[in-house]
Amino acid sequence: MDGSTAKTVHDIFQSMEYGPAATSSTATAQAWLDNHSRSLGLFVDGKCIRPADRQSRSLADSKGGNLCSTVCAVEDDVSQCASSAVKGHKAWGDLSCHQRAKVLLRSASALGQHGTCVSELCELCEVSCSPSSLIRLLQYYSSWAQLRDALVPDWTPLGVLSSDLFLLGNSVIVVPGRSRAPPTLLLAQLFTGAGLPAGALNVLTGSDMSLCARVAQNANIGYVAYSGNKQDGVLLCKSTAGMGIPVSVSPNIGARCPFIIFESADIDSAVDAVIEAAFKKKREVHWVLCVQESVVDSVVARLGLRMAGMKCVALHSDGDRGLVDAAVRDAQQQGATLIQSCAAPSSGAQYPPTVLCGAAPSSPFVVNPSPGPLLPLMTFRSNTEAVVLGNHSPHGQAASIWTEDLTLALETAKSLSVGSVWVNSHSVSDPCLPVSGHKDSGTCTDGGQEVCTTICDFFTSPRSIPVSTPVLVFLPSSSLLPSYMLPPSSPISAPKVYLQFVGGKPCKSVSGCSVAVQSPGGASVLAYCPDGGRKDVRNAVEAAVKVQPSWMKKSPSARAQSLYSLSKGLEAKRRDIAGSINVQTGLSMDEADKEVELSIARLSDWAAYCDKVQGGSPALPQSGSALSLPGALGVVGVVLPDESPLLSMVTLLGAAIGNGNAVVMVPSEKYPLPALALIQVLQSSDLPAGLVNIITGSRDQLTVALATHSVIKAIWYWGSAEGCQYLQYTCTSPLKTLRLSCQKEDGGKDWTWSHPSLLEEMWRSAVQWKSVWIPTA
């Protein structure tokens, strides 16, 4: 049109200027901060409050300017927040599952409407968070909230949680880190506006980890979930030790993750991806580039070409700059060569993207990476060596594999001890896939149908069946009843000498000492058992480590047949073992025979589970395929309870070895004979030697030996409150998965209860999950 000032399509393509921003009624992040006078308070009882006389912390933006300030909560704020959460728990828990699902869907809708504001605020706070991923998370868990009534008809929510599990009717207190506080407060406002009852979601901001500890120590808290760096997670575990509160830790910040490029990879795509992952994305992990020797020159050349002209990356502080300079100097002294996008400035909190070529796995800048944009590059010759390099880390969070050979990709993915494996991709996630923290990358599992079912069982308490174990402590996982008697007989009339079971053979303890086993009334000595110690645990773990990898590789049906064989062997020795229960515990022969019958049935249940509960390939919202793969924990230490000494042992043993684990078991110190009587059954079974080890002796002494052994991956413990406290405090380096239960004088867990949800929870607690992503064009 004549006289029009509007640009034509030709003009726009010639200038390539940005068009005007789309108008929206949604407030921007800056406007939201201004609305709060850039001084953010706490979110308690459904509204933002700013108590008087509180210290505050300033939060700077990426340019060093003052973005806003947050309040530092004190003890009174924690108490007020907990009281609000108790009220919110009642209002939220009284809603039906359908009503809670509707609230979560409305929250997802509100988040979509205000996604621009959330995204801008995360960018200002330098927080890696995508509104679209949060929406997907809410939609996925809303469907599980909808199905809760159908899966467990009679249930009640657990209580007040310091985590993110309010979809089940629990109220939540969130304690975000400094940079995450503004986005968390914004999300709390959005969710409450979408219909979340006041008090169901509360946010406390603070100055350090002491606030997390104060929240966890509140009497109303029933569970604590932590996500952050390992150091703070360890401090939280130690500060809550002995309180009877389950704590799950996910140290997902600062982990080392391998980025493996095979010679069969599309080199151009792999180089583009590693530059994006290591230098362009907000880094919460440290990538280590592993390249096959035959293509290392090609990769290095393309890295130099792609990195040319890249700008310096901002660091958090001048102190970080000193750490980066020291790491680069150390690398050069060890013979590493540098690939840099530009020359490093002489000073200032910024540094250019840098690749350190020629790194060694033991180099300090690889073992303890600095916080800057540094990418170590190591080489490997064979596929096996690539797996060794990928697993040469205390962390097990994720790995990226680049190859066009699908068989090689899947073999490598199964061999890597990490929670997520991305094939020809990186940094992809979806809540439909279960992911476990391997090694020092955490003790919890997130996502997936398998995990959601377990979470629903854990964070709800069935109304119809009384639960004798307090719901605020870890639920049991798996353990087994083995026992050996020389010579075999029925009721024991004279003291017998028993042997423990290590490496598939009955043996004495290393010390050669024995302890007397008293009759139920303490009037006489029934038998003598070995007094095991640290060296016995060492020998048992060595035997278990040798056999566990080959046992894990057996097919589920082969493991099922071994459990069926064990069940038949137990039935053949039914009279002898029932007699040992009768003499040891004082139960009648009918009651003892009933426990043996339940134990036989329980082993058959676990055999049936072996090839029924497996992973799969869930449908994804994006193109491509993904696999969820269950894997064994490794070597599991089990300290058995006094209640139902045979049934409890068989229940825990079957769950553990049925999933491919090896076990080191400590029978009840009070009633060890039924476990020792099972050794003959184990010897005659086709279980490999060393898979099941039984050590008798002092519960406390053997618990210390299990806790301090670095190879043991998990400990399931039934014992004193002091023992639970010791394990929570000690099993932090390396992290061990704990299942703790404090035995009470008035009785413990009802092991005869065979509700499917309980058995499934116990079964799934003996596995760790891995997700494998395979994208398509």
C-alpha positions in Angstrom: 0.0 0.0 0.0 1.3 3.4 -0.9 2.7 5.3 2.0 2.8 2.3 4.3 5.8 2.0 6.7 5.3 -1.7 7.3 8.3 -3.8 6.2 7.8 -6.3 3.5 8.8 -10.0 3.8 11.8 -9.2 1.5 13.0 -6.4 3.8 12.7 -8.7 6.9 14.7 -11.4 5.3 17.4 -9.0 4.2 17.8 -7.4 7.7 17.0 -10.5 9.8 15.9 -8.3 12.6 13.8 -9.6 15.5 10.1 -8.8 15.3 8.2 -7.0 18.1 7.7 -9.2 21.2 4.3 -10.8 21.4 1.9 -8.9 23.8 0.7 -10.9 26.8 -1.4 -10.2 29.8 1.0 -12.3 31.8 3.4 -10.3 34.1 7.0 -10.5 33.3 9.6 -11.7 35.9 10.8 -8.1 36.5 7.3 -7.0 37.1 6.7 -9.8 39.5 9.9 -8.9 41.4 8.9 -5.2 41.5 5.4 -6.2 42.8 7.2 -7.7 45.8 9.5 -4.7 46.1 12.4 -7.0 45.2 12.2 -8.3 48.8 10.9 -11.8 48.9 9.6 -13.4 52.1 8.3 -16.8 53.0 5.3 -18.7 51.6 3.2 -20.0 54.5 -0.4 -20.9 54.7 -1.1 -20.1 51.1 0.3 -16.5 51.1 3.5 -14.7 51.0 4.6 -13.2 54.3 7.6 -11.2 55.3 8.2 -11.4 59.1 9.8 -8.4 60.7 13.3 -8.4 62.3 14.6 -11.1 60.0 18.0 -11.1 58.3 18.0 -11.2 54.5 20.3 -12.3 51.7 20.9 -10.6 48.5 20.8 -12.4 45.2 22.8 -11.1 42.2 21.9 -11.5 38.6 24.4 -12.7 35.9 25.8 -9.2 35.5 26.5 -8.8 39.2 23.6 -6.4 39.9 21.2 -6.8 42.8 18.3 -8.9 41.6 16.3 -9.3 44.9 16.7 -10.3 48.5 15.2 -13.2 50.4 14.4 -13.6 54.1 16.3 -16.0 56.4 13.8 -18.0 58.3 14.3 -18.6 62.0 13.0 -21.2 64.4 9.6 -19.4 64.9 9.1 -19.5 61.2 9.8 -23.2 61.0 7.2 -23.8 63.7 4.6 -21.6 62.0 5.3 -23.3 58.7 4.9 -26.8 60.2 1.6 -25.9 61.9 0.4 -24.6 58.6 1.5 -27.8 56.9 -0.5 -29.9 59.4 -3.6 -27.9 58.6 -2.9 -28.1 54.9 -2.3 -31.9 55.2 -5.9 -32.3 56.5 -7.5 -30.2 53.8 -5.5 -31.7 51.0 -5.7 -35.3 52.3 -9.5 -35.1 52.7 -9.9 -34.4 48.9 -10.6 -37.4 46.7 -7.9 -38.5 44.3 -10.0 -37.2 41.4 -10.1 -33.7 43.0 -6.4 -33.7 43.6 -5.8 -34.7 40.0 -7.9 -31.8 38.9 -5.9 -29.4 41.0 -2.6 -30.7 39.5 -4.0 -30.3 36.0 -5.1 -26.7 36.8 -1.6 -26.1 38.2 -0.1 -27.3 34.9 -2.5 -25.0 33.0 -1.5 -22.0 35.2 2.2 -22.8 34.6 1.6 -22.8 30.9 -0.1 -19.5 31.0 2.7 -17.9 33.1 5.5 -19.9 31.5 7.2 -16.8 30.1 7.4 -15.3 33.5 8.7 -18.5 35.1 11.3 -18.9 32.3 12.5 -15.3 32.6 12.8 -15.6 36.3 14.8 -18.8 36.0 17.1 -17.1 33.5 17.6 -14.1 35.8 18.4 -16.5 38.7 20.7 -18.6 36.5 18.6 -21.7 37.3 18.3 -24.5 34.7 14.6 -25.1 34.5 12.1 -25.5 31.6 8.4 -24.7 32.2 7.5 -27.3 29.6 9.3 -30.0 31.6 7.4 -28.9 34.8 4.1 -29.0 32.9 4.9 -32.5 31.7 5.8 -33.5 35.3 2.5 -32.2 36.7 0.4 -33.8 34.0 2.2 -37.2 34.5 1.7 -37.2 38.3 -1.8 -35.9 38.1 -2.7 -39.2 36.3 -1.1 -41.1 39.1 -3.1 -39.1 41.6 -6.2 -40.0 39.7 -5.4 -43.7 39.8 -4.5 -43.8 43.5 -8.0 -44.8 44.7 -8.1 -47.6 42.2 -4.6 -49.0 43.1 -5.0 -48.8 46.9 -8.7 -48.4 47.9 -8.2 -48.0 51.6 -5.4 -45.6 52.4 -4.4 -42.4 54.3 -1.7 -39.9 53.5 1.5 -40.1 55.6 1.7 -36.6 56.9 4.0 -33.6 56.5 6.9 -34.1 54.1 9.9 -32.1 53.3 9.9 -33.1 49.7 7.7 -32.8 46.6 5.2 -35.7 47.0 1.9 -33.8 47.7 0.1 -35.5 44.9 -0.7 -38.4 47.3 -2.4 -36.1 49.9 0.7 -35.2 51.9 1.6 -31.6 52.6 5.1 -30.3 51.7 7.7 -27.9 53.0 10.2 -26.8 50.4 13.6 -25.3 51.4 15.2 -24.1 48.1 18.7 -23.0 47.6 19.5 -19.3 47.3 19.3 -19.0 43.5 16.2 -21.2 43.4 14.2 -19.3 46.0 12.5 -16.8 43.6 11.3 -19.4 41.1 10.1 -21.6 43.9 8.1 -18.8 45.5 6.5 -18.0 42.1 5.5 -21.6 41.5 4.0 -21.8 45.0 1.9 -18.7 44.2 0.7 -20.2 40.9 -0.2 -23.6 42.4 -2.1 -22.1 45.3 -4.0 -19.9 42.8 -4.9 -23.0 40.9 -6.7 -24.5 43.9 -4.0 -26.1 46.1 -5.3 -25.8 49.7 -3.5 -23.3 51.9 -0.7 -25.0 53.8 -0.4 -27.9 51.4 2.7 -26.3 49.9 5.0 -24.1 52.0 8.3 -22.5 51.1 11.0 -21.5 53.6 14.2 -19.6 52.6 17.3 -19.5 54.7 20.9 -18.8 55.0 22.6 -22.3 55.1 22.0 -26.0 55.6 21.1 -25.4 59.2 17.6 -24.4 58.1 17.1 -27.7 56.4 18.2 -29.5 59.6 15.8 -27.4 61.7 12.9 -28.2 59.3 13.8 -32.0 59.3 14.0 -32.0 63.1 10.4 -30.7 63.5 8.2 -33.3 65.1 5.6 -33.0 62.3 8.0 -33.9 59.5 7.6 -37.5 58.2 10.1 -37.7 55.4 13.0 -35.7 54.0 14.1 -35.6 50.3 17.3 -33.6 49.4 18.6 -32.6 46.0 21.9 -30.6 45.7 25.6 -31.2 46.3 26.9 -34.2 48.2 28.6 -32.2 51.0 25.3 -30.7 52.1 23.5 -34.0 51.7 25.9 -35.7 54.0 25.5 -33.0 56.6 21.8 -33.4 56.4 22.0 -37.1 56.9 24.2 -36.7 59.9 22.1 -34.0 61.5 18.9 -36.2 61.2 20.5 -39.5 62.2 18.6 -41.2 65.0 15.5 -39.2 64.6 13.5 -42.0 62.9 12.9 -39.9 59.7 13.7 -41.4 56.3 16.0 -39.3 54.2 16.6 -39.8 50.5 19.6 -37.9 49.0 20.1 -37.1 45.3 23.5 -35.2 44.9 22.9 -34.2 41.3 25.2 -31.1 41.4 28.9 -31.4 40.7 28.8 -35.0 39.4 31.2 -36.2 36.7 29.5 -37.6 33.6 31.2 -39.3 30.7 30.6 -38.2 27.1 31.8 -41.1 25.0 32.4 -40.8 21.2 33.1 -44.1 19.4 34.7 -44.3 15.9 31.3 -45.3 14.5 29.7 -42.0 15.6 28.6 -39.1 13.5 31.5 -36.9 14.5 30.0 -33.6 13.5 26.8 -34.2 15.5 28.8 -35.5 18.5 31.1 -32.4 18.6 28.2 -30.0 18.3 26.5 -31.8 21.2 29.5 -31.9 23.5 30.0 -28.1 23.0 26.4 -27.5 23.8 26.4 -29.7 26.9 29.8 -28.5 28.3 29.8 -24.8 27.5 26.4 -23.5 26.5 24.0 -25.1 28.9 23.8 -24.1 32.6 26.1 -26.7 34.1 25.2 -28.7 37.1 27.4 -31.6 36.2 31.0 -31.8 34.9 31.4 -33.6 31.6 34.4 -35.7 30.7 35.0 -36.3 27.0 36.2 -39.8 26.1 37.1 -40.3 22.4 38.3 -43.5 20.6 41.9 -43.1 19.5 41.2 -43.8 15.8 39.1 -40.6 15.6 40.7 -38.3 18.2 42.4 -36.2 15.6 39.2 -35.6 13.7 37.4 -34.7 16.9 40.1 -32.3 18.1 40.1 -30.5 14.7 36.3 -30.1 14.7 36.4 -28.9 18.3 38.9 -26.2 17.4 36.7 -25.1 14.4 33.4 -25.1 16.3 34.8 -23.3 19.4 36.4 -20.4 17.4 34.8 -17.2 18.3 32.9 -18.4 21.4 32.6 -15.8 24.1 34.0 -16.2 27.6 31.7 -17.9 30.2 30.8 -16.0 33.3 32.0 -17.5 36.6 30.3 -17.2 39.9 33.1 -15.3 41.7 36.8 -14.3 41.4 37.5 -17.2 43.7 36.3 -19.6 41.0 38.6 -17.9 38.5 41.5 -18.7 40.7 40.5 -22.4 40.8 40.2 -22.5 37.0 43.6 -20.9 36.5 45.1 -23.4 38.9 43.5 -26.4 37.1 44.7 -25.2 33.7 48.3 -24.7 35.0 48.2 -28.2 36.6 46.9 -29.7 33.3 49.7 -28.1 31.3 52.3 -29.2 33.7 51.1 -32.8 33.2 51.4 -32.5 29.4 47.9 -31.5 28.4 47.3 -29.3 25.4 44.6 -26.6 25.3 41.9 -25.8 22.8 40.4 -22.4 23.6 37.9 -20.3 21.9 39.9 -17.1 22.6 42.7 -15.9 24.9 41.8 -15.9 28.6 41.4 -12.4 30.1 44.1 -11.4 32.6 41.5 -11.0 35.4 37.8 -11.0 36.1 35.2 -13.7 36.8 35.1 -15.1 33.3 37.0 -17.7 31.3 36.9 -18.9 27.7 35.6 -22.5 26.9 38.6 -24.7 27.2 39.3 -28.4 26.2 42.2 -30.1 28.1 43.5 -32.7 25.6 45.6 -35.6 26.8 44.0 -35.9 30.3 44.6 -39.0 32.4 41.8 -40.6 34.6 43.9 -39.9 37.7 44.6 -36.2 36.9 43.5 -33.9 39.7 41.5 -31.7 37.2 39.6 -34.8 36.2 39.1 -36.3 39.7 38.2 -32.9 41.3 37.0 -30.7 38.4 37.0 -26.9 38.9 33.7 -24.9 38.5 34.7 -23.3 35.2 34.1 -24.1 31.5 36.8 -26.8 31.3 36.3 -30.1 29.4 39.0 -32.8 30.0 39.5 -35.1 26.9 40.7 -38.7 27.4 41.2 -41.4 24.8 40.5 -45.1 24.7 41.2 -48.0 22.4 38.5 -50.6 22.8 34.9 -50.7 23.8 35.8 -52.4 27.1 38.3 -49.6 27.9 35.5 -47.0 27.2 33.3 -48.6 29.8 36.2 -48.6 32.3 36.8 -44.9 31.7 33.1 -44.2 32.0 32.8 -46.0 35.3 36.0 -44.5 36.7 34.2 -42.0 38.9 32.5 -42.1 42.3 29.4 -40.7 40.6 26.8 -42.5 38.6 24.3 -39.9 37.4 24.3 -40.0 33.6 26.4 -40.7 30.4 26.1 -39.8 26.8 27.1 -42.4 24.1 27.7 -41.5 20.5 27.7 -44.3 17.9 25.6 -45.4 15.0 26.0 -49.0 16.0 22.9 -49.8 18.0 24.3 -53.1 19.4 27.4 -51.3 20.7 25.3 -48.6 22.2 23.1 -51.0 24.1 26.0 -53.1 25.3 27.8 -50.0 26.6 24.7 -48.6 28.2 24.1 -51.8 30.2 27.7 -51.9 31.3 27.9 -48.3 32.5 27.0 -47.8 36.2 24.8 -44.7 35.8 21.2 -43.8 36.1 20.6 -42.4 32.7 22.2 -43.2 29.4 21.6 -41.0 26.3 22.4 -42.5 22.9 23.3 -39.8 20.3 21.7 -37.2 22.6 22.2 -35.7 26.0 20.3 -34.1 28.9 16.9 -35.6 28.1 14.4 -36.6 30.7 10.8 -37.6 31.2 8.9 -38.7 34.4 7.6 -41.8 32.7 11.1 -43.4 33.0 12.5 -44.5 36.3 16.0 -43.2 37.2 18.1 -44.3 40.1 21.2 -42.7 41.6 24.1 -45.1 41.2 27.2 -45.0 43.5 27.5 -41.5 45.0 24.8 -40.0 42.9 22.0 -40.7 45.4 19.9 -43.2 47.3 16.5 -42.5 45.7 14.7 -43.4 42.5 12.5 -41.0 40.6 9.9 -41.4 37.9 8.3 -44.3 36.1 5.3 -46.6 36.7 7.4 -49.0 38.7 8.6 -46.3 41.1 5.3 -44.5 41.3 3.7 -47.7 42.5 6.3 -48.1 45.2 6.1 -44.4 46.2 2.3 -44.6 46.5 2.7 -47.6 48.8 5.4 -45.9 50.8 3.8 -42.5 51.3 0.4 -43.9 52.1 -0.8 -45.9 55.0 -3.5 -48.5 54.4 -6.5 -48.0 56.7 -7.8 -51.6 56.6 -4.6 -53.4 57.8 -2.6 -52.2 60.9 1.1 -51.5 60.3 3.2 -52.4 63.3 6.4 -50.7 62.1 6.3 -46.9 62.5 5.7 -45.3 59.1 8.3 -42.6 59.8 11.2 -45.1 59.4 12.5 -46.8 56.3 10.5 -49.8 55.2 12.3 -53.1 54.9 13.7 -54.4 51.7 15.2 -57.8 51.5 16.9 -60.5 53.6 17.2 -64.2 53.8 17.1 -67.0 56.4 20.0 -69.5 56.1 21.2 -72.0 58.7 23.5 -74.9 59.3 23.4 -77.5 62.0 26.0 -80.2 62.8 24.7 -82.9 63.1 21.1 -82.3 61.9 18.5 -83.3 64.4 15.1 -82.4 65.7 14.5 -80.7 69.1 17.9 -79.8 70.5 18.6 -81.6 73.8 22.3 -80.8 74.3 24.4 -77.9 73.2 25.4 -78.2 69.6 28.3 -76.5 67.8 27.1 -74.5 64.7 29.2 -73.0 61.9 28.6 -69.9 59.9 28.3 -69.9 56.1 30.8 -68.0 53.9 31.7 -68.6 50.3 29.4 -71.6 50.0 31.0 -73.5 52.9 30.3 -73.8 56.6 33.2 -72.4 58.6 34.3 -71.2 61.9 34.8 -67.5 62.6 38.3 -66.1 61.9 38.7 -65.4 65.6 37.8 -68.9 66.5 35.5 -67.7 69.3 31.9 -68.8 69.9 29.0 -67.4 71.8 26.4 -69.4 73.8 22.8 -69.4 72.6 20.3 -69.5 75.5 17.0 -71.2 75.7 13.9 -69.0 75.7 13.8 -68.7 79.4 17.6 -68.5 79.7 17.8 -71.6 81.9 20.1 -73.6 79.7 22.5 -73.3 76.8 21.1 -74.7 73.5 24.1 -74.3 71.2 27.3 -72.5 70.4 27.5 -70.2 67.4 30.6 -68.5 65.9 31.3 -65.0 67.1 31.9 -63.3 63.8 33.7 -60.0 63.3 35.2 -57.6 60.7 37.4 -60.2 59.0 34.5 -62.5 58.6 32.5 -59.8 56.9 35.5 -59.0 54.7 35.7 -62.7 53.6 32.0 -62.8 52.9 32.0 -59.7 50.8 35.0 -61.0 48.8 33.0 -64.2 48.0 29.9 -62.2 47.2 31.7 -59.8 44.9 33.1 -62.7 42.9 29.8 -64.3 42.2 27.3 -61.4 42.0 28.1 -60.2 38.4 27.6 -63.6 36.9 24.4 -64.2 39.0 23.1 -60.8 37.9 23.6 -61.8 34.2 21.5 -64.9 34.6 18.1 -64.6 33.0 15.1 -63.9 35.3 13.7 -67.4 34.6 17.0 -69.0 35.6 17.0 -67.1 38.9 13.3 -68.1 39.4 14.2 -71.8 39.0 16.9 -71.4 41.6 14.4 -70.0 44.1 11.9 -72.7 43.3 14.7 -75.2 44.0 15.5 -73.5 47.3 11.8 -73.7 48.2 11.7 -77.4 47.5 14.9 -77.9 49.6 13.2 -76.0 52.5 10.2 -78.3 52.3 12.4 -81.4 52.4 14.0 -80.2 55.7 10.7 -78.9 57.0 10.7 -81.1 60.2 14.2 -80.2 61.2 13.8 -76.5 60.7 10.5 -76.4 62.5 12.1 -78.1 65.4 14.9 -75.5 65.5 12.2 -72.7 65.6 10.3 -74.6 68.4 13.4 -75.0 70.6 14.8 -71.6 69.9 11.7 -69.4 70.2 9.5 -71.4 72.4 6.7 -71.5 69.8 4.6 -74.7 69.6 5.4 -77.2 66.9 2.2 -76.2 65.1 3.1 -72.6 65.1 6.7 -73.4 64.0 5.4 -75.6 61.2 3.2 -72.8 60.1 6.1 -70.4 59.9 8.0 -72.9 57.8 5.0 -73.3 55.5 4.7 -69.5 55.0 8.5 -69.4 54.3 8.1 -72.1 51.6 5.2 -70.1 50.0 7.2 -66.8 50.3 10.1 -68.3 48.3 7.7 -69.5 45.7 6.2 -65.9 45.5 9.6 -64.5 44.9 10.3 -67.1 42.2 7.1 -66.1 40.5 8.1 -62.4 40.7 11.5 -62.9 38.9 10.2 -62.8 35.3 7.0 -60.8 36.0 8.3 -57.4 37.2 10.6 -56.0 34.6 11.3 -52.8 32.8 10.1 -51.9 29.3 9.8 -49.2 26.7 7.2 -46.6 27.8 5.6 -44.2 25.3 7.3 -40.9 25.1 5.9 -37.5 24.4 8.7 -36.8 21.9 10.0 -38.8 19.0 12.3 -41.7 19.7 12.4 -44.7 22.0 13.5 -45.3 25.5 14.1 -48.3 27.7 13.8 -48.7 31.5 16.2 -51.4 32.7 16.2 -52.8 36.3 19.5 -53.7 37.7 20.9 -55.2 40.9 22.2 -53.1 43.7 25.2 -55.3 44.2 26.2 -56.7 47.6 23.6 -56.1 50.2 24.2 -56.4 54.0 21.1 -57.6 55.9 20.8 -57.5 59.7 17.8 -59.6 60.5 15.0 -58.9 63.1 14.1 -61.1 66.1 10.5 -61.5 64.9 9.7 -64.6 62.8 13.4 -65.5 62.4 12.9 -67.9 59.5 10.1 -66.1 57.6 11.7 -62.7 57.8 15.0 -64.1 56.6 13.4 -65.9 53.6 11.3 -62.8 52.7 14.3 -60.6 52.5 16.6 -63.2 51.0 14.2 -63.9 48.1 13.7 -60.3 47.3 17.5 -59.6 47.2 18.8 -62.6 45.3 15.8 -62.7 43.0 16.8 -59.3 41.6 20.5 -60.3 41.1 22.0 -59.2 44.3 24.4 -61.1 46.6 23.8 -60.9 50.4 25.8 -60.9 53.6 23.3 -61.8 56.3 23.5 -61.3 60.1 20.9 -63.5 61.8 19.0 -62.4 64.9 21.4 -62.3 67.8 18.5 -63.6 70.0 17.3 -66.4 67.8 20.1 -67.4 65.4 19.4 -71.2 65.2 16.6 -71.2 62.5 18.9 -69.2 60.2 21.8 -71.6 60.9 19.5 -74.6 60.2 18.9 -73.3 56.7 22.5 -73.6 55.7 22.0 -77.3 54.8 19.2 -76.2 52.5 21.5 -73.6 50.9 24.3 -76.1 50.4 22.0 -78.6 48.6 20.5 -75.9 46.4 21.9 -74.7 43.0 22.6 -71.2 44.2 26.3 -70.3 43.4 28.8 -70.4 46.2 29.2 -67.0 47.8 25.8 -65.6 46.8 24.4 -66.0 50.3 26.7 -65.6 53.3 25.6 -65.9 56.9 27.7 -64.5 59.8 26.6 -64.9 63.4 27.7 -62.8 66.4 27.2 -59.5 68.0 24.6 -57.4 66.0 26.3 -54.1 66.8 29.8 -55.3 66.0 28.8 -56.8 62.7 26.7 -53.7 61.8 29.8 -51.6 62.2 31.7 -53.9 59.9 29.0 -53.8 57.2 28.6 -50.0 57.5 32.4 -49.3 57.0 32.9 -51.7 54.1 33.1 -49.7 50.9 31.9 -52.4 48.6 28.6 -53.0 50.2 26.0 -51.0 48.3 23.0 -51.2 50.6 22.2 -52.2 54.2 18.8 -53.4 55.5 18.8 -53.2 59.3 16.4 -54.3 62.0 17.7 -53.4 65.4 18.0 -50.6 68.0 17.4 -46.9 67.6 21.1 -46.4 68.3 22.0 -48.7 65.4 19.7 -46.8 63.0 21.3 -43.6 64.1 24.8 -45.0 63.6 24.0 -46.2 60.1 22.4 -42.9 59.0 25.4 -41.0 60.3 28.1 -43.4 58.9 26.8 -44.6 55.5 27.5 -41.3 53.7 30.9 -41.8 52.1 30.3 -43.7 49.9 26.5 -43.3 50.0 24.7 -46.5 50.9 21.0 -47.2 50.3 19.5 -47.8 53.8 16.3 -49.6 54.9 16.1 -49.1 58.6 13.6 -50.4 61.2 13.8 -49.9 64.9 12.6 -53.0 66.8 10.2 -52.3 69.6 9.7 -54.3 72.8 6.0 -54.8 72.0 6.6 -56.6 68.7 7.8 -55.6 65.3 6.7 -56.1 61.7 4.1 -58.6 60.9 6.0 -60.8 58.4 3.0 -63.0 57.8 1.2 -60.2 55.9 1.4 -61.0 52.2 -0.4 -58.0 50.7 0.7 -57.7 47.0 1.6 -54.0 47.4 3.9 -54.7 50.3 5.7 -57.6 48.4 6.0 -55.4 45.3 7.5 -52.5 47.4 10.0 -54.9 48.9 10.8 -56.4 45.6 11.4 -53.0 43.9 13.5 -51.7 46.8 16.1 -54.4 45.8 16.7 -52.9 42.4 18.1 -49.7 40.9 16.8 -48.4 37.6 18.5 -47.2 34.5 16.9 -45.3 31.6 18.3 -45.5 28.0 17.3 -42.9 25.5 17.5 -43.6 21.8 16.3 -40.7 19.6 15.1 -40.8 16.1 15.1 -38.2 13.3 
